Amino acid sequence: MRPRGKIIKKKKRNLPLRKKICRLCANKAKSVDYKDVKTLEAFIRDRGKIVSSRISGNCAKHQRMVARALKQARFISLIPYVR
């Protein structure tokens, strides 16, 4: 059923979206080390999933490096698969 009375529409705010900058490009990182656990933990969610580049702001090149390093660190058991 349709509600009676006035329907109030919410106004959408047109806030300017900032482009996320790749942290690794900003630090001029040549590669991502699988032994650097503190850096890698920034790219893992609480369930153990790898954070997407859309959310983390990584460029495609560094996102691939991060994913590869995370998988290596998991395999060596520096980082748990699931928390």
ABEGO torsion letter per residue (X at the ends): XBBBEBBBBBBBBBBBBBBBBBAAAAAGBABBBAABAAAAAAABBAAGBBBBAAAAGBBAAAAAAAAAAAAAAAAAGABBABX
